[in-house]
Amino acid sequence: MTRFGAADARTAAEAIRRRIGAFEPAAAIVLGSGLGGLSRDIDARARIPYREIPGFPDSTVTGHAGELIVGSLCGMNVVALAGRFHVYEGHDVRLAAFPARVTRALGARTLIVSNAAGGINRLWQPGDLMLIRDHINLMFRNPLIGAAEDGDLRFPDMSEPYDRALAALALRVAAEQGILIREGVYAALLGPAYETPAEVRMLEFVGADAVGMSTVPEVVVARAIGMRVLGISCITNLACGLSVTPITHEEVLATTEAASDRFAALVRGIVQRL
């Protein structure tokens, strides 16, 4: 078995259960850069720093708290990951996807992933929320490469990586709450440098609406292990070449902070109906 595979996920899940007792989450939620405010809405049974979970390193990126939160959200059991592991930090792509395996080992069958993304679609504005309908993996990394893991689909179908029924639910909740939500394609690049104007023109040409540096590894593994996936991006800035000002991480965090209430309300409404 490969490192950060099914056996390691079971070890991590067992360590978490020793801290929290019997608990089965209805959903796992990955909170992207600056979107950790939703964690305040969770009636927490435990908050476990990543460094105390086998296989989890500390989170090093500003805007990622680096803790696993177990508790109740709108009456539903959830496990939330406040921060993720990025390949640009030097991590193995299998580690970037490892939290999906761990949450599945805890019992979650639904994975809600969120991220901060640069906007490529010229009709959109910073602060918009985007429902991810599909993705383009330009990381040139796949977390399934290696020996097949127990319980994995060796060749998972990716014709619908983001669950259609969950997407329809998200759209209904957004309409009821008066939240504008876009729909589009997310392109994942390695980072950590932001894209050049030429790269953004290429991404626009191949059909991307937004670009970021995460999410795809988790989604690929989630599909291989039978999880339903819902993806939401917060458009934090216009991508390079579409904006007249340089892109900064501080701008990203400021925009996600401004959008965090709408994001939290949307996710609460979705979780309540799972």
Buried (B, 14 or more C-beta within 10 A) or exposed (E): EBEBBBBBBBBBBEBBBEBBEEBEBBBBBBBBBBBBBBBEBBEBBBBBEBEEBEBBBEBEBEBBBBBBBBBBBBEBBBBBBBBBBBBBBEBBBBBBBBBBBBBBBBBBBBBBBBBBBBBBBEEBEBBBBBBBBBBBBBBEBBBBEEEBBEBBEEEBEEEEBBBEEBBEBBBEBBEEEEBEBBEBBBBBBBBEEBBEEEBBBBBBEEEBBBBBBBBBBBBBBBBBBEBBBBBBBBBBBBBBBBBEEEBEBEBBBBBBBBBBEBBBBBBBBBBEEB
